[in-house]
Amino acid sequence: MFGKNKHSRRRFHPLKIVFFALVFAAFVLAMGWVVMLLWNFILPGTIGVQPLTYWKALGLLVLTKILFGGFRGRPGPWGSDRKRKWRKKWMNMSDEERQQFKSKWKAHCRKRGYISEKDQKNIEQPPMDDNEEV
């Protein structure tokens, strides 16, 4: 169609790459400007911080990207697809499989040092009821 070879696999034309690179750069620069405007409009009068320059606002935008992993179209590192997948997997497990999973996960956390000895004792001993005697 239109004089092109239908078996051609040239999907990424160099002009398309340049165009999308320019659009991406313009978007990032515009977002830096928006961060600067919002910061300078809201925060100096509210909590008394100094106004941001454009380059500091752009740096703040990059820092938040690094720390929080935004701009992916899903909420953070634990996107809704991953939550949905794990919820479905959990709901399809039997009680024995759930207990086995929990014990493996506790062992993993203990091995990595995420659970201290004090916390481990609290996990292993469920809280007592009000009518139980010591």
C-alpha positions, 0 to 999 in steps of 0.5 A: 500500500502506498508504494511500500513493500508489504514485507518491510519490517522498518517500523522505526523510521529515524524521523519518528525516533527524533520526533518522539525524543523531542516530544519526550524532552518537551514533556519533561521540561514542561513538567519541570516548569509546572513543578516550579510554578506549583512550588512557588505558588503554594509553599512559600506563602504556606510554610515559608520555604524559599522559591525554587528556580527552574533547574532546582524544580527539574532536579526535584522532579528527577529525584521524585522519579528516582525515589518513587518510580512514577510516570509509569501509568500505574501506581508505584512499584506495586501496580494494580496488576501485580496486586490483582495477580497476588490476590487471585493467587492467594484466594486460590490457595488452600489453608495449608498452602497459605500456612506454608507460604506464610512460614516460608515468607517469615523464614525469608524475612528472618534470614534477611534480618527484617524480623528481630527476635522480639518481633519473632516472639510476638508473631509466634505467640498470638495475643491472649483473649480477655477471659484467658488466665495467665 
